[in-house]
Amino acid sequence: MAEPQDLILPLLWEMRAEIHSGFERVDRKLEEHDTRFDKLERRFDNLREAVNGESVLGRYAAAQVEERLDALEKRLAALEKVG
Protein backbone atom coordinates (compact mmCIF):
# COMPACT_ATOMS: atom_id res chain seq x y z
CA MET A 1 0.00 0.00 0.00
CA ALA A 2 1.24 3.46 -0.88
CA GLU A 3 2.18 5.90 1.82
CA PRO A 4 -0.10 8.95 2.21
CA GLN A 5 2.72 11.38 1.41
CA ASP A 6 3.30 9.49 -1.85
CA LEU A 7 -0.28 10.28 -2.83
CA ILE A 8 -0.59 13.79 -1.45
CA LEU A 9 2.74 15.34 -2.42
CA PRO A 10 2.35 14.76 -6.17
CA LEU A 11 -1.13 16.32 -5.99
CA LEU A 12 0.22 19.32 -4.11
CA TRP A 13 3.04 19.75 -6.63
CA GLU A 14 0.53 19.59 -9.48
CA MET A 15 -1.72 22.13 -7.74
CA ARG A 16 1.26 24.41 -7.15
CA ALA A 17 2.22 24.21 -10.83
CA GLU A 18 -1.35 25.00 -11.95
CA ILE A 19 -1.62 27.93 -9.54
CA HIS A 20 1.76 29.24 -10.70
CA SER A 21 0.76 29.05 -14.37
CA GLY A 22 -2.54 30.78 -13.53
CA PHE A 23 -0.68 33.63 -11.85
CA GLU A 24 1.60 33.90 -14.88
CA ARG A 25 -1.45 34.26 -17.14
CA VAL A 26 -2.92 36.90 -14.84
CA ASP A 27 0.41 38.77 -14.78
CA ARG A 28 0.56 38.76 -18.59
CA LYS A 29 -3.01 40.08 -18.81
CA LEU A 30 -2.24 42.81 -16.30
CA GLU A 31 0.79 43.85 -18.33
CA GLU A 32 -1.37 43.98 -21.48
CA HIS A 33 -3.95 46.11 -19.66
CA ASP A 34 -1.26 48.40 -18.27
CA THR A 35 0.05 48.90 -21.80
CA ARG A 36 -3.44 49.70 -23.09
CA PHE A 37 -4.11 52.11 -20.22
CA ASP A 38 -0.79 53.85 -20.87
CA LYS A 39 -1.77 54.33 -24.52
CA LEU A 40 -5.19 55.66 -23.51
CA GLU A 41 -3.66 58.05 -20.99
CA ARG A 42 -1.31 59.41 -23.66
CA ARG A 43 -4.26 59.89 -26.02
CA PHE A 44 -6.23 61.72 -23.32
CA ASP A 45 -3.22 63.90 -22.58
CA ASN A 46 -2.94 64.74 -26.29
CA LEU A 47 -6.65 65.55 -26.47
CA ARG A 48 -6.44 67.68 -23.34
CA GLU A 49 -3.50 69.60 -24.78
CA ALA A 50 -5.35 70.09 -28.06
CA VAL A 51 -8.48 71.36 -26.32
CA ASN A 52 -6.46 73.69 -24.12
CA GLY A 53 -4.56 74.93 -27.15
CA GLU A 54 -7.78 75.61 -29.03
CA SER A 55 -9.28 77.46 -26.10
CA VAL A 56 -6.14 79.60 -25.83
CA LEU A 57 -6.37 80.36 -29.54
CA GLY A 58 -10.06 81.15 -29.12
CA ARG A 59 -9.36 83.53 -26.27
CA TYR A 60 -6.60 85.16 -28.28
CA ALA A 61 -8.95 85.64 -31.26
CA ALA A 62 -11.69 87.00 -29.00
CA ALA A 63 -9.22 89.46 -27.47
CA GLN A 64 -8.30 90.69 -30.94
CA VAL A 65 -11.98 91.19 -31.77
CA GLU A 66 -12.45 93.13 -28.52
CA GLU A 67 -9.49 95.35 -29.37
CA ARG A 68 -10.90 96.05 -32.83
CA LEU A 69 -14.35 96.84 -31.39
CA ASP A 70 -12.82 99.20 -28.84
CA ALA A 71 -10.91 100.97 -31.62
CA LEU A 72 -14.10 101.29 -33.70
CA GLU A 73 -16.07 102.63 -30.72
CA LYS A 74 -13.38 105.25 -30.06
CA ARG A 75 -13.43 106.32 -33.71
CA LEU A 76 -17.23 106.51 -33.65
CA ALA A 77 -17.17 108.58 -30.46
CA ALA A 78 -14.63 110.92 -32.05
CA LEU A 79 -16.86 111.31 -35.13
CA GLU A 80 -19.88 112.04 -32.93
CA LYS A 81 -17.96 114.85 -31.22
CA VAL A 82 -17.01 116.39 -34.57
CA GLY A 83 -20.47 116.11 -36.06
C-alpha positions in Angstrom: 0.0 0.0 0.0 1.2 3.5 -0.9 2.2 5.9 1.8 -0.1 9.0 2.2 2.7 11.4 1.4 3.3 9.5 -1.8 -0.3 10.3 -2.8 -0.6 13.8 -1.4 2.7 15.3 -2.4 2.4 14.8 -6.2 -1.1 16.3 -6.0 0.2 19.3 -4.1 3.0 19.7 -6.6 0.5 19.6 -9.5 -1.7 22.1 -7.7 1.3 24.4 -7.1 2.2 24.2 -10.8 -1.3 25.0 -12.0 -1.6 27.9 -9.5 1.8 29.2 -10.7 0.8 29.1 -14.4 -2.5 30.8 -13.5 -0.7 33.6 -11.9 1.6 33.9 -14.9 -1.4 34.3 -17.1 -2.9 36.9 -14.8 0.4 38.8 -14.8 0.6 38.8 -18.6 -3.0 40.1 -18.8 -2.2 42.8 -16.3 0.8 43.8 -18.3 -1.4 44.0 -21.5 -3.9 46.1 -19.7 -1.3 48.4 -18.3 0.1 48.9 -21.8 -3.4 49.7 -23.1 -4.1 52.1 -20.2 -0.8 53.8 -20.9 -1.8 54.3 -24.5 -5.2 55.7 -23.5 -3.7 58.0 -21.0 -1.3 59.4 -23.7 -4.3 59.9 -26.0 -6.2 61.7 -23.3 -3.2 63.9 -22.6 -2.9 64.7 -26.3 -6.6 65.6 -26.5 -6.4 67.7 -23.3 -3.5 69.6 -24.8 -5.3 70.1 -28.1 -8.5 71.4 -26.3 -6.5 73.7 -24.1 -4.6 74.9 -27.2 -7.8 75.6 -29.0 -9.3 77.5 -26.1 -6.1 79.6 -25.8 -6.4 80.4 -29.5 -10.1 81.2 -29.1 -9.4 83.5 -26.3 -6.6 85.2 -28.3 -8.9 85.6 -31.3 -11.7 87.0 -29.0 -9.2 89.5 -27.5 -8.3 90.7 -30.9 -12.0 91.2 -31.8 -12.4 93.1 -28.5 -9.5 95.3 -29.4 -10.9 96.0 -32.8 -14.4 96.8 -31.4 -12.8 99.2 -28.8 -10.9 101.0 -31.6 -14.1 101.3 -33.7 -16.1 102.6 -30.7 -13.4 105.2 -30.1 -13.4 106.3 -33.7 -17.2 106.5 -33.7 -17.2 108.6 -30.5 -14.6 110.9 -32.1 -16.9 111.3 -35.1 -19.9 112.0 -32.9 -18.0 114.8 -31.2 -17.0 116.4 -34.6 -20.5 116.1 -36.1 
